[in-house]
Amino acid sequence: METVRHNHPRQPAIARRWLFGNGAALAGAAAAATACGPLQGPAKAPTGKISGTVIYRDWRLRAGNPVDEAFYKAVREGFVAKYPDVKFEQEQVPWGKDYLEKFVSSAAADTPQDVVFSSIIWGRDLWAQGLLEDLGPYVARTPSVAPNQYVEPALYYNSWKGKTFGTPHVGPDFRTIYVNRKLFREAGLDPSDAALEKWTWADMTANHQKLVRRDGDKVTRAGIWFSGGTSLEDFTTFLYSNGGQFYNKDRTAAAFNTAQGQQVLEAFVDFRNKFRLHVGPEGLGALQAFPQGAAATVVMGSWNQRDVLGTPEGQALDYTMMAIPYGPSGKRQATTTWTNMTVMPKASKNKDAAWAFIEYFHSLPVAIQQFQIWKQASPRKDFLESKEWKEAASKVPSYVPWRRIAESGGPYAYIKNAELAEKIQPLFKEVVVDAKRSVRDALAESERQANLILSQVK
């Protein structure tokens, strides 16, 4: 499935949470490196004026991108105005392997960053390696970033066994279906949020025939455009909408080798081979086709909203979003939801100033700035209840169901994500694309591989 990520430099086909092969090995190397150097003790309340240097690391500041630069300029200036005795430095490191390697090398050289923006697929594993600061004491003295300030799906990923190591920042991000309401009306379909909320998988395939346009064998307008079916993100997203679960209750073993999981893979086979939902207009990706009216729907990420609104066609488009329709074993629509976070390396040299930045960066005023400048939502409840958000929802229909869709989501396959993806995604491909393996066999082997990997989780 095509998804365009906004929180890292543009890298087609590279997802910000997806595997890059050596994540676990890099984390282990970092743990060994920092174990040899001095680490500061647990958090203490600051005793005086906040000063010194704070080094913040991120992958989302694209050089030369005026919107990115405007947002981070506002963050820097606002923080320095509040803490004039702090020197603030921001490091931009490319998403992926380079990001973790920089973490390792900084720790080994005893020149660590103080605050790091982290993907959900790294946070828990870095915590398990002993590389992240326990933020519990900091949060306890800072009610503005307490767990009750955030929507529930933002809290899946930033803690483990009662310990908090991250503060939710951007999102919630979720997989969703963008709907061109004009094209729906022309096809005789009701595009209201109330009607869309009732859709099932059967509605997807039936209504695809009403929406797709062809010139011979060539698709000129996509109907229900779902070009995936082989990734963990695809699988969890439809699994939750079919009443299933990816993890067991403790997230220490797989729980997807069930009738619900079987129905998901069977649906993916039909979506591709029987209904051909994966075929779109030649020469256009989903993100280009949708604003141009060359796709009645596209399955993309909520974060792609900023890209749609960044085009003249998108600004004029009458569209909304819906969650993933529910399957034969499901009772309601659902999705996969996640929220990336800010963490503090345990080896930070200036933890008081680091926490001051985290508190500021995660405040409601910065969340509003982030939305107004960057068109990025925040998982803060007070943001989603703010007049700024409500005013935007009165003008952009797709913001209306945003929170409801986000809160319908289950967790991303984030624990040891790289290892899980490496073992399981090829099995899904053998079923959905290659027709070389049965659904039952693929699920059984996926469960076995997942349990071997998850058995290492402590």
C-alpha positions as a Python dict, from the first residue, in 0.01 Angstrom:
ca = {
    (1, 'M'): (0, 0, 0),
    (2, 'E'): (135, 340, -87),
    (3, 'T'): (174, 569, 211),
    (4, 'V'): (360, 897, 212),
    (5, 'R'): (524, 980, 542),
    (6, 'H'): (559, 1333, 661),
    (7, 'N'): (778, 1294, 967),
    (8, 'H'): (1100, 1218, 785),
    (9, 'P'): (1268, 1339, 465),
    (10, 'R'): (1082, 1214, 158),
    (11, 'Q'): (1193, 855, 98),
    (12, 'P'): (944, 668, -122),
    (13, 'A'): (845, 325, 9),
    (14, 'I'): (1025, 378, 342),
    (15, 'A'): (786, 401, 634),
    (16, 'R'): (893, 585, 943),
    (17, 'R'): (815, 290, 1169),
    (18, 'W'): (911, 8, 934),
    (19, 'L'): (1203, -225, 954),
    (20, 'F'): (1557, -140, 861),
    (21, 'G'): (1708, -472, 959),
    (22, 'N'): (1953, -408, 1238),
    (23, 'G'): (1747, -219, 1494),
    (24, 'A'): (1799, -470, 1774),
    (25, 'A'): (2171, -504, 1708),
    (26, 'L'): (2214, -127, 1710),
    (27, 'A'): (2026, -96, 2036),
    (28, 'G'): (2245, -365, 2189),
    (29, 'A'): (2560, -189, 2074),
    (30, 'A'): (2436, 136, 2224),
    (31, 'A'): (2366, -36, 2554),
    (32, 'A'): (2718, -173, 2564),
    (33, 'A'): (2861, 167, 2482),
    (34, 'T'): (2669, 358, 2746),
    (35, 'A'): (2731, 91, 3007),
    (36, 'C'): (3097, 190, 2997),
    (37, 'G'): (3031, 556, 3066),
    (38, 'P'): (2886, 749, 3361),
    (39, 'L'): (2508, 772, 3384),
    (40, 'Q'): (2320, 1022, 3593),
    (41, 'G'): (2087, 912, 3868),
    (42, 'P'): (1708, 936, 3889),
    (43, 'A'): (1525, 1260, 3828),
    (44, 'K'): (1532, 1528, 4094),
    (45, 'A'): (1334, 1849, 4102),
    (46, 'P'): (1542, 2137, 3962),
    (47, 'T'): (1702, 2339, 4239),
    (48, 'G'): (1762, 2665, 4051),
    (49, 'K'): (1755, 2844, 3720),
    (50, 'I'): (1746, 2628, 3405),
    (51, 'S'): (2064, 2687, 3205),
    (52, 'G'): (2329, 2513, 2995),
    (53, 'T'): (2286, 2352, 2654),
    (54, 'V'): (2004, 2132, 2526),
    (55, 'I'): (2067, 1921, 2215),
    (56, 'Y'): (1748, 1805, 2045),
    (57, 'R'): (1754, 1545, 1767),
    (58, 'D'): (1482, 1491, 1506),
    (59, 'W'): (1444, 1357, 1151),
    (60, 'R'): (1151, 1574, 1040),
    (61, 'L'): (1319, 1906, 955),
    (62, 'R'): (1361, 1884, 579),
    (63, 'A'): (1624, 2130, 463),
    (64, 'G'): (1474, 2399, 243),
    (65, 'N'): (1114, 2308, 330),
    (66, 'P'): (957, 2638, 438),
    (67, 'V'): (680, 2481, 645),
    (68, 'D'): (918, 2258, 842),
    (69, 'E'): (1158, 2545, 894),
    (70, 'A'): (881, 2779, 1007),
    (71, 'F'): (758, 2534, 1269),
    (72, 'Y'): (1096, 2453, 1418),
    (73, 'K'): (1192, 2823, 1414),
    (74, 'A'): (880, 2897, 1618),
    (75, 'V'): (967, 2614, 1862),
    (76, 'R'): (1325, 2734, 1905),
    (77, 'E'): (1232, 3098, 1953),
    (78, 'G'): (950, 3019, 2195),
    (79, 'F'): (1165, 2791, 2409),
    (80, 'V'): (1460, 3030, 2423),
    (81, 'A'): (1227, 3317, 2512),
    (82, 'K'): (1097, 3114, 2805),
    (83, 'Y'): (1445, 2994, 2908),
    (84, 'P'): (1690, 3267, 2800),
    (85, 'D'): (1981, 3106, 2986),
    (86, 'V'): (1956, 2783, 2784),
    (87, 'K'): (2144, 2735, 2458),
    (88, 'F'): (1926, 2529, 2226),
    (89, 'E'): (2073, 2318, 1945),
    (90, 'Q'): (1876, 2106, 1701),
    (91, 'E'): (2030, 1817, 1508),
    (92, 'Q'): (1866, 1680, 1198),
    (93, 'V'): (1955, 1314, 1126),
    (94, 'P'): (1802, 1109, 843),
    (95, 'W'): (1528, 863, 934),
    (96, 'G'): (1616, 494, 970),
    (97, 'K'): (1945, 319, 1028),
    (98, 'D'): (2138, 647, 1031),
    (99, 'Y'): (1922, 769, 1317),
    (100, 'L'): (2004, 474, 1544),
    (101, 'E'): (2369, 467, 1440),
    (102, 'K'): (2396, 831, 1543),
    (103, 'F'): (2244, 737, 1879),
    (104, 'V'): (2506, 464, 1920),
    (105, 'S'): (2802, 676, 1816),
    (106, 'S'): (2696, 965, 2039),
    (107, 'A'): (2670, 733, 2337),
    (108, 'A'): (3005, 569, 2261),
    (109, 'A'): (3176, 907, 2231),
    (110, 'D'): (3008, 1031, 2551),
    (111, 'T'): (2855, 1319, 2354),
    (112, 'P'): (2488, 1225, 2383),
    (113, 'Q'): (2193, 1429, 2272),
    (114, 'D'): (1959, 1545, 2550),
    (115, 'V'): (1620, 1499, 2385),
    (116, 'V'): (1531, 1272, 2092),
    (117, 'F'): (1219, 1238, 1882),
    (118, 'S'): (1157, 864, 1868),
    (119, 'S'): (949, 631, 1658),
    (120, 'I'): (720, 390, 1836),
    (121, 'I'): (919, 98, 1694),
    (122, 'W'): (1232, 211, 1881),
    (123, 'G'): (1111, 344, 2216),
    (124, 'R'): (1028, 26, 2404),
    (125, 'D'): (1333, -160, 2276),
    (126, 'L'): (1569, 127, 2367),
    (127, 'W'): (1410, 131, 2711),
    (128, 'A'): (1465, -243, 2748),
    (129, 'Q'): (1834, -186, 2666),
    (130, 'G'): (1861, 66, 2952),
    (131, 'L'): (1926, 361, 2722),
    (132, 'L'): (1635, 585, 2814),
    (133, 'E'): (1561, 789, 3123),
    (134, 'D'): (1265, 695, 3342),
    (135, 'L'): (1036, 993, 3290),
    (136, 'G'): (791, 892, 3563),
    (137, 'P'): (934, 1132, 3826),
    (138, 'Y'): (936, 1418, 3576),
    (139, 'V'): (578, 1352, 3467),
    (140, 'A'): (468, 1329, 3831),
    (141, 'R'): (568, 1691, 3887),
    (142, 'T'): (433, 1812, 3552),
    (143, 'P'): (53, 1770, 3535),
    (144, 'S'): (38, 1925, 3187),
    (145, 'V'): (190, 1610, 3034),
    (146, 'A'): (30, 1352, 3262),
    (147, 'P'): (-126, 1048, 3093),
    (148, 'N'): (-478, 1181, 3144),
    (149, 'Q'): (-396, 1470, 2910),
    (150, 'Y'): (-378, 1236, 2608),
    (151, 'V'): (-618, 1016, 2413),
    (152, 'E'): (-578, 651, 2500),
    (153, 'P'): (-405, 524, 2181),
    (154, 'A'): (-123, 773, 2243),
    (155, 'L'): (-34, 576, 2556),
    (156, 'Y'): (12, 231, 2399),
    (157, 'Y'): (377, 289, 2323),
    (158, 'N'): (547, 518, 2578),
    (159, 'S'): (552, 292, 2883),
    (160, 'W'): (627, -65, 2984),
    (161, 'K'): (535, -245, 3306),
    (162, 'G'): (452, 77, 3484),
    (163, 'K'): (758, 273, 3371),
    (164, 'T'): (724, 574, 3141),
    (165, 'F'): (1003, 649, 2894),
    (166, 'G'): (835, 874, 2635),
    (167, 'T'): (598, 1167, 2603),
    (168, 'P'): (342, 1146, 2317),
    (169, 'H'): (390, 1421, 2063),
    (170, 'V'): (238, 1416, 1715),
    (171, 'G'): (-75, 1243, 1595),
    (172, 'P'): (-259, 1028, 1663),
    (173, 'D'): (-155, 877, 1334),
    (174, 'F'): (-382, 612, 1192),
    (175, 'R'): (-466, 426, 874),
    (176, 'T'): (-781, 564, 717),
    (177, 'I'): (-983, 580, 396),
    (178, 'Y'): (-1009, 918, 225),
    (179, 'V'): (-1346, 963, 54),
    (180, 'N'): (-1424, 1201, -234),
    (181, 'R'): (-1779, 1298, -142),
    (182, 'K'): (-1861, 1448, -482),
    (183, 'L'): (-1774, 1125, -664),
    (184, 'F'): (-1976, 923, -413),
    (185, 'R'): (-2284, 1134, -473),
    (186, 'E'): (-2244, 1098, -849),
    (187, 'A'): (-2236, 718, -802),
    (188, 'G'): (-2551, 725, -589),
    (189, 'L'): (-2366, 656, -263),
    (190, 'D'): (-2425, 840, 65),
    (191, 'P'): (-2094, 1005, 171),
    (192, 'S'): (-2212, 1129, 511),
    (193, 'D'): (-2001, 1025, 810),
    (194, 'A'): (-2300, 845, 961),
    (195, 'A'): (-2346, 635, 647),
    (196, 'L'): (-1975, 567, 597),
    (197, 'E'): (-1941, 451, 958),
    (198, 'K'): (-2166, 153, 873),
    (199, 'W'): (-1953, 21, 586),
    (200, 'T'): (-1831, -340, 588),
    (201, 'W'): (-1571, -522, 378),
    (202, 'A'): (-1859, -637, 157),
    (203, 'D'): (-1954, -273, 100),
    (204, 'M'): (-1598, -200, -7),
    (205, 'T'): (-1601, -459, -283),
    (206, 'A'): (-1960, -395, -393),
    (207, 'N'): (-1920, -18, -411),
    (208, 'H'): (-1584, -43, -582),
    (209, 'Q'): (-1770, -153, -895),
    (210, 'K'): (-1986, 161, -879),
    (211, 'L'): (-1691, 396, -835),
    (212, 'V'): (-1415, 259, -1057),
    (213, 'R'): (-1382, 381, -1414),
    (214, 'R'): (-1204, 190, -1689),
    (215, 'D'): (-1107, 237, -2049),
    (216, 'G'): (-1087, -123, -2163),
    (217, 'D'): (-853, -296, -1920),
    (218, 'K'): (-700, 34, -1811),
    (219, 'V'): (-819, 197, -1486),
    (220, 'T'): (-876, 568, -1539),
    (221, 'R'): (-1025, 631, -1196),
    (222, 'A'): (-971, 413, -892),
    (223, 'G'): (-1272, 306, -692),
    (224, 'I'): (-1180, 166, -351),
    (225, 'W'): (-803, 185, -383),
    (226, 'F'): (-623, -53, -148),
    (227, 'S'): (-283, -144, -286),
    (228, 'G'): (-151, -333, 16),
    (229, 'G'): (-204, -664, 188),
    (230, 'T'): (147, -775, 276),
    (231, 'S'): (265, -547, 558),
    (232, 'L'): (216, -583, 931),
    (233, 'E'): (42, -246, 930),
    (234, 'D'): (-206, -367, 667),
    (235, 'F'): (-269, -683, 866),
    (236, 'T'): (-323, -522, 1207),
    (237, 'T'): (-547, -255, 1057),
    (238, 'F'): (-792, -502, 905),
    (239, 'L'): (-751, -746, 1195),
    (240, 'Y'): (-881, -490, 1443),
    (241, 'S'): (-1174, -410, 1215),
    (242, 'N'): (-1255, -782, 1212),
    (243, 'G'): (-1265, -817, 1591),
    (244, 'G'): (-917, -968, 1626),
    (245, 'Q'): (-603, -882, 1822),
    (246, 'F'): (-239, -893, 1721),
    (247, 'Y'): (-94, -942, 2071),
    (248, 'N'): (-210, -1127, 2376),
    (249, 'K'): (-315, -920, 2678),
    (250, 'D'): (43, -875, 2805),
    (251, 'R'): (187, -823, 2454),
    (252, 'T'): (425, -1112, 2508),
    (253, 'A'): (283, -1348, 2245),
    (254, 'A'): (86, -1347, 1921),
    (255, 'A'): (-292, -1369, 1921),
    (256, 'F'): (-367, -1340, 1549),
    (257, 'N'): (-376, -1706, 1438),
    (258, 'T'): (-753, -1714, 1466),
    (259, 'A'): (-1058, -1718, 1243),
    (260, 'Q'): (-1040, -1338, 1239),
    (261, 'G'): (-680, -1345, 1116),
    (262, 'Q'): (-762, -1605, 855),
    (263, 'Q'): (-1047, -1392, 722),
    (264, 'V'): (-812, -1093, 689),
    (265, 'L'): (-566, -1276, 465),
    (266, 'E'): (-849, -1432, 265),
    (267, 'A'): (-994, -1084, 212),
    (268, 'F'): (-655, -953, 99),
    (269, 'V'): (-634, -1232, -160),
    (270, 'D'): (-980, -1143, -289),
    (271, 'F'): (-914, -767, -282),
    (272, 'R'): (-614, -822, -506),
    (273, 'N'): (-703, -1111, -732),
    (274, 'K'): (-1081, -1106, -756),
    (275, 'F'): (-1170, -736, -725),
    (276, 'R'): (-832, -582, -818),
    (277, 'L'): (-853, -303, -563),
    (278, 'H'): (-476, -259, -589),
    (279, 'V'): (-490, -117, -944),
    (280, 'G'): (-497, 260, -982),
    (281, 'P'): (-460, 508, -1268),
    (282, 'E'): (-141, 451, -1462),
    (283, 'G'): (141, 686, -1369),
    (284, 'L'): (-25, 825, -1055),
    (285, 'G'): (31, 738, -692),
    (286, 'A'): (-257, 750, -446),
    (287, 'L'): (-148, 1082, -301),
    (288, 'Q'): (-140, 1243, -644),
    (289, 'A'): (-455, 1076, -776),
    (290, 'F'): (-689, 1161, -488),
    (291, 'P'): (-671, 1543, -502),
    (292, 'Q'): (-701, 1526, -880),
    (293, 'G'): (-1024, 1325, -868),
    (294, 'A'): (-853, 1021, -1020),
    (295, 'A'): (-948, 810, -717),
    (296, 'A'): (-1283, 801, -540),
    (297, 'T'): (-1113, 666, -228),
    (298, 'V'): (-758, 592, -120),
    (299, 'V'): (-632, 404, 183),
    (300, 'M'): (-359, 624, 329),
    (301, 'G'): (-242, 767, 658),
    (302, 'S'): (-406, 1045, 855),
    (303, 'W'): (-75, 1232, 828),
    (304, 'N'): (-125, 1257, 451),
    (305, 'Q'): (-392, 1517, 527),
    (306, 'R'): (-125, 1787, 523),
    (307, 'D'): (-11, 1673, 180),
    (308, 'V'): (-365, 1678, 40),
    (309, 'L'): (-426, 2024, 185),
    (310, 'G'): (-91, 2135, 48),
    (311, 'T'): (-223, 2123, -308),
    (312, 'P'): (-468, 2369, -470),
    (313, 'E'): (-682, 2074, -582),
    (314, 'G'): (-686, 1931, -231),
    (315, 'Q'): (-791, 2261, -76),
    (316, 'A'): (-1091, 2272, -309),
    (317, 'L'): (-1179, 1904, -266),
    (318, 'D'): (-1494, 1794, -85),
    (319, 'Y'): (-1371, 1492, 109),
    (320, 'T'): (-1388, 1316, 443),
    (321, 'M'): (-1233, 1012, 615),
    (322, 'M'): (-1364, 685, 747),
    (323, 'A'): (-1212, 411, 957),
    (324, 'I'): (-1152, 68, 807),
    (325, 'P'): (-1488, -102, 739),
    (326, 'Y'): (-1558, -404, 954),
    (327, 'G'): (-1526, -765, 849),
    (328, 'P'): (-1747, -1071, 896),
    (329, 'S'): (-1629, -1125, 1254),
    (330, 'G'): (-1619, -756, 1344),
    (331, 'K'): (-1882, -542, 1511),
    (332, 'R'): (-1747, -195, 1436),
    (333, 'Q'): (-1499, -16, 1219),
    (334, 'A'): (-1145, 19, 1352),
    (335, 'T'): (-788, 93, 1251),
    (336, 'T'): (-428, 90, 1373),
    (337, 'T'): (-333, 401, 1571),
    (338, 'W'): (3, 524, 1697),
    (339, 'T'): (175, 832, 1835),
    (340, 'N'): (547, 890, 1810),
    (341, 'M'): (715, 1034, 2115),
    (342, 'T'): (992, 1240, 2267),
    (343, 'V'): (1244, 1058, 2487),
    (344, 'M'): (1538, 1154, 2704),
    (345, 'P'): (1857, 946, 2669),
    (346, 'K'): (1978, 821, 3003),
    (347, 'A'): (2322, 967, 2929),
    (348, 'S'): (2186, 1321, 2880),
    (349, 'K'): (2422, 1582, 3025),
    (350, 'N'): (2153, 1834, 3118),
    (351, 'K'): (1839, 1658, 3228),
    (352, 'D'): (1670, 1954, 3394),
    (353, 'A'): (1696, 2161, 3077),
    (354, 'A'): (1604, 1858, 2868),
    (355, 'W'): (1283, 1812, 3063),
    (356, 'A'): (1211, 2185, 3041),
    (357, 'F'): (1225, 2150, 2663),
    (358, 'I'): (1005, 1838, 2663),
    (359, 'E'): (748, 2014, 2881),
    (360, 'Y'): (749, 2315, 2647),
    (361, 'F'): (751, 2110, 2325),
    (362, 'H'): (448, 1912, 2442),
    (363, 'S'): (245, 2207, 2569),
    (364, 'L'): (-92, 2310, 2431),
    (365, 'P'): (41, 2637, 2277),
    (366, 'V'): (303, 2443, 2079),
    (367, 'A'): (40, 2186, 1977),
    (368, 'I'): (-166, 2471, 1834),
    (369, 'Q'): (141, 2616, 1658),
    (370, 'Q'): (215, 2273, 1517),
    (371, 'F'): (-135, 2251, 1374),
    (372, 'Q'): (-152, 2605, 1239),
    (373, 'I'): (193, 2599, 1078),
    (374, 'W'): (248, 2232, 1004),
    (375, 'K'): (-107, 2096, 972),
    (376, 'Q'): (-19, 1826, 1225),
    (377, 'A'): (-262, 1723, 1498),
    (378, 'S'): (-170, 1656, 1859),
    (379, 'P'): (-288, 1367, 2080),
    (380, 'R'): (-355, 1614, 2364),
    (381, 'K'): (-721, 1609, 2465),
    (382, 'D'): (-723, 1986, 2521),
    (383, 'F'): (-596, 2037, 2167),
    (384, 'L'): (-871, 1816, 2021),
    (385, 'E'): (-1118, 2020, 2226),
    (386, 'S'): (-964, 2358, 2141),
    (387, 'K'): (-1137, 2634, 1947),
    (388, 'E'): (-860, 2612, 1685),
    (389, 'W'): (-936, 2247, 1617),
    (390, 'K'): (-1311, 2303, 1617),
    (391, 'E'): (-1280, 2597, 1378),
    (392, 'A'): (-1070, 2382, 1143),
    (393, 'A'): (-1328, 2101, 1160),
    (394, 'S'): (-1601, 2347, 1061),
    (395, 'K'): (-1409, 2416, 739),
    (396, 'V'): (-1245, 2078, 663),
    (397, 'P'): (-1496, 1788, 690),
    (398, 'S'): (-1226, 1523, 730),
    (399, 'Y'): (-1137, 1664, 1072),
    (400, 'V'): (-1486, 1587, 1205),
    (401, 'P'): (-1441, 1205, 1241),
    (402, 'W'): (-1066, 1236, 1320),
    (403, 'R'): (-1078, 1170, 1694),
    (404, 'R'): (-1340, 898, 1666),
    (405, 'I'): (-1128, 712, 1410),
    (406, 'A'): (-810, 757, 1615),
    (407, 'E'): (-974, 622, 1929),
    (408, 'S'): (-1103, 316, 1742),
    (409, 'G'): (-748, 198, 1678),
    (410, 'G'): (-550, -92, 1817),
    (411, 'P'): (-171, -98, 1863),
    (412, 'Y'): (83, -107, 1587),
    (413, 'A'): (304, -419, 1575),
    (414, 'Y'): (574, -214, 1746),
    (415, 'I'): (754, -452, 1982),
    (416, 'K'): (1062, -583, 1802),
    (417, 'N'): (902, -452, 1485),
    (418, 'A'): (1203, -502, 1259),
    (419, 'E'): (1240, -867, 1354),
    (420, 'L'): (867, -934, 1321),
    (421, 'A'): (846, -766, 981),
    (422, 'E'): (1150, -954, 851),
    (423, 'K'): (995, -1291, 934),
    (424, 'I'): (623, -1235, 879),
    (425, 'Q'): (585, -999, 584),
    (426, 'P'): (740, -1242, 333),
    (427, 'L'): (490, -1505, 447),
    (428, 'F'): (201, -1269, 383),
    (429, 'K'): (342, -1189, 39),
    (430, 'E'): (359, -1559, -45),
    (431, 'V'): (-15, -1579, 24),
    (432, 'V'): (-149, -1253, -116),
    (433, 'V'): (80, -1180, -412),
    (434, 'D'): (260, -1500, -503),
    (435, 'A'): (-10, -1759, -426),
    (436, 'K'): (264, -1995, -303),
    (437, 'R'): (137, -2062, 47),
    (438, 'S'): (-201, -2129, 206),
    (439, 'V'): (-358, -1885, 449),
    (440, 'R'): (-361, -2139, 730),
    (441, 'D'): (2, -2233, 680),
    (442, 'A'): (113, -1870, 664),
    (443, 'L'): (-69, -1780, 982),
    (444, 'A'): (65, -2081, 1169),
    (445, 'E'): (422, -2007, 1065),
    (446, 'S'): (376, -1635, 1137),
    (447, 'E'): (250, -1718, 1484),
    (448, 'R'): (547, -1947, 1547),
    (449, 'Q'): (797, -1687, 1431),
    (450, 'A'): (626, -1408, 1626),
    (451, 'N'): (622, -1609, 1947),
    (452, 'L'): (992, -1691, 1913),
    (453, 'I'): (1065, -1319, 1882),
    (454, 'L'): (823, -1200, 2149),
    (455, 'S'): (949, -1462, 2396),
    (456, 'Q'): (1263, -1248, 2420),
    (457, 'V'): (1063, -952, 2551),
    (458, 'K'): (1121, -875, 2914),
}
